[in-house]
Amino acid sequence: MAEKPRIAIVGAGNLGAALAVSLFRAGYAVETIVARSQGASLQKAQRLAKEVRARASVDLPKASRAKVVWFCVPDGKIEAAARNLAKRNDWRGIVALHSSGALTSDELAALREPGAAVASVHPLMTFVRASRPSLAGVPFVVEGDAVAVRAARGIVKNLRGQCFPISKKDKVAYHAWGTFASPLLTALLATTEQVAGLAGVSATAARQRMIPILMQTLANYASFGAAGAFSGPIVRGDVKTVKKHLRALRGERKARDVYAALAASAIRLLPTKNRRALEKLID
């Protein structure tokens, strides 16, 4: 695959859209955006196809010249989508990829028999409806058939991403790590807005006011690691203040539980004074 292969993308959701745009900007011919069905799914595919000069279809056309077919459908639909397309196309010489973080390349096993080489290629990035993040600098983990892995590495390089191998047995733990890094971090921020409410601050105002400290915390983490970025009453061993926090959070019991769980992690993993007194308080 010395030349950039033509690519078909199955699924026009958040990931599929971001990937299609990044591939198009990197000089790839995105041939087809495959929708799951007629109606809203096809309309979404048509809008994306127009953006990347592709065509939209509810199936992979038999006349397709795509050498890479990239499945960007929800995890629970990958295997069924692969089985469905396996019946309708000649897969000899084709590379089939999917981008599930938790599932392995075996989800595409139905395409191996008709001749495809398969791999899983997952970007460690968050994709939401209103955003099209660049994939430059994003780490991708890859596992699967040698031919497909080699093709995936070439594509990721052209997207200016970073490629890393992963074993099948490690994928679920890897995905859990990614879930901590973004979705659960977002859940923490939502909980933080609830706590702001106890201080008489609305969720909207809290979000606006938190941005500077959030950005500086990430900057500190990037520069100094978790231990160097850790601040506040726990690192100082300020038992009295932590006790006051827990008392103030009695009105938001679930938020109090989150505080206690994170405080326990901080006491265990990060530099902390008065460790035993804090552990006793949190328990």
N, C-alpha and C positions, 0 to 999 in steps of 0.2 A: 504494500500500500504506500508506495513512494508518493503518488499523487493523492490529493485530498479526495476521499471517496464521497460519492453522493449519499445522502443520509435521509432516511424516513423516520419520523418520530410518531410513536403511538401514544396518544394522549396529549391534550392541550391544556392541562392544568397548570398550577403555579410553576412546578419544576420544568415541565415540558416547554412552557412558554419562555422561561429564562434560558433554558438550554438552547432552544431554537434560535433565539436572538443572538446569543453568544456565538453559536456555530456560524450563523450568517455573517456576523461581523468579523469572524476569523477567516472568512473566505470559503466556507463550505457551501456547497449547493444543497439546501434543504429541499428535497424533492416533494415529499408528501407529509402532511399532518393527518394522521389517521384518528378519526373520532370513534367513540364507542357506539354511537347510534345516531339516527336522525334527530332533528329537533335542536334543543339547546346545546348539546354536545357538539353537533356538527357546526352550528353557528359560531361557537367559540373557536373551533378549528379553522373555520373560514377566516375569521378575523386575524388569527395568528398567521395563517398561510399568506394572507395579503401583506402582512408586515415583513415576512421573510421571502417573499416572491416564490412561494410554493403553491401547491394545490391541496385542497382538503378533500377527504374521502372517508367513507365509513368502512373501507377495507383497503388493504394494500393492493394496488392495481397489479394485475398479472404482468403488465408491460413495464413494471417498475424497473429502473436501472440502479436503484439504491444498493450499495454494497454494505451499508450498515443500517440496521433497523434497531432503534433505541426505544425501549419500552419505558414510558413514564406514566404508567397507570398505578393506582393504589396497590399496595402489597397483595391484598387478597384477590386481585384480579389479574396478576401477572401470568400465573400458570394457565388460566383459562384463555387469556388473550393469545398466549403462545400456541396453545392447542388449536385454537380457532384458525389462526393464520398458517399453522403448519399444514393444514389440509388444502390450502388454496394456492400455495406458491411453491416454486422451486427454490430451495434454500442452499443449493450447492454453491460454495464460494462466498456465502453471505456471513457477516458477523452480526450476531444478535446480542444486544446489551440490555440490562435493566439497571435501574438506579435505586433499588431498595437498600436501605442501610442494614436491615436486620436479616434479610433473606439472601441465600447464596445463589450462585449461577445455576444451580440445579432446578430452579423454578422454570428455566428455559429448556429443560431436557427434551421436551417434545419437539424442539427444533433441531436437535442433534441428529436424530435419525434421518430426516430428509437432507442433511448435509451441512447445517450451520455450525459455526464455532460460536460458543456462548461465553459470556462473562458478566459479572456484576460490577458496576462502576458507580460508586456513591460519593457525591460531593459533600463534605462537611460544611454545609451552609444552610441557612434558613430561607425558605421561599414562601412569601405570602402574596395575596391577591394583588395588592397595590404596588408591588415592588418587583423590579427586575435586576437583582444584584449581578454585578460583574463576577465572572468566575476566575478572573486573574488572581493568582496567589492562593486560590482555594485548594486545600488538600483533597484528593480523591483516593479512596481505597479501591483496589482492584483485585479480583480473583476469578479464575475460570480457566478455559482452554487456552493453551499457549498462543494460538493464532489470534484469538479474540483479545487476550490481554495485551499482546503486542500492538494490535490496532488501537485499543483503548488508550494505551500510553501515548501513541502518536497524536491522537485527538486531544488528549488532556494537555500535552505539550503545546499544541497550537492554540489552545484556549488560554495558555499561560498559567495553567494550574500546576499543581504538584502531585505526582503519582506515588502511591505507597502500596506495597503488597499487604494482603491480609489473608489469614487462613480461614477456612469455612467455620471452624469451631469458635473463632473469636468474633464473629460478626455481631452476634446479639449483644455481647458486652460492649463492643464498639458503639453500637447504636444506642445503648443505654447511656454511655458517656456523652454522645451527641445530644441526647435528650436532656441531660443535666445542663449542657452548655447553652441551650437556647430555649426549648419549650418550658422546662421547669424554672429556668431563670425568669422567663416571662411570667410564670405563675407566681414566683416570689415578688415580682414587681407589682402584680395585681394585689397580692396580700399587703404589700407596703402601702398601696393606696388606701386599703381599708384602715390600716393603722393611722394614716394621716387623718382619716375621718375622726378618730378619737381625739385628735388635736384641733378639730374644727376646720380642717382644710379639705376642700373638695378634691375628688379624684383628678379632675382636669388641672386644677391648680397644683396639686401634688406632682403630677407628671412633669409639668413645666419647671417647677422648682427643683426637682430631683436631678434634672439633666446634668448640671455642672458636677455634682458629686459623683454621679454614675460614670461620667466620662473620665473624671480624674482617677476614680477607682480602677477602671479598665487600663488607663495609661500607667498607673502604678503597678498593676499586675503584669502588664506587658514588659515593663522595665525591670521590676524587682522580684517577680514571682509572688506567690501567695503569702509567704511569710513576711516579705518586705512591704507588701501592700496592706497588711492587716493593721487596723487602728481601732480606737474606741475603748470602752470600759473593760472588755474582756482581756485584751492584751495588757491593760494596766492592772488587772486583778481587782477591779473596783466592785467588790461584792455588794456594797450598799446600793450602787446605781443599778446593777443588774436586778437586784431584789425589787427596786422601785419599778423598773420596766415590767417585770412579771406581774406586779400588782396592778399597774395601769392597763395591762392587756387583758384583765379579767373580763372586760366587756366584749372582747373579741376572742372567744375561747380557741377557735381554730388558728387564729393568728398567733396566739400565745403558744400553741403547740408547735407551730413552725419556728417561732423564736427559740423555743427550748431545744428543738431538734438541731437547728443550725448552731446554737450556742454550744451544744454538746460536741458537735463536729469540730467547732473552732477550738474548744478546750483540748480535744484529742489530737488535732492535726497542726495547730498553729501555736506560735510562742505565746505563753500565757503565764501571768503571775497569779499567785494564790489558787493554783490549780485545784487542790483538794477541796477548798472552801467553795469554789465555784461549782465543782462537780456535785457536791452535797446539795447545794442550792437548786441546781437544775434537776436533779433526781427527785 
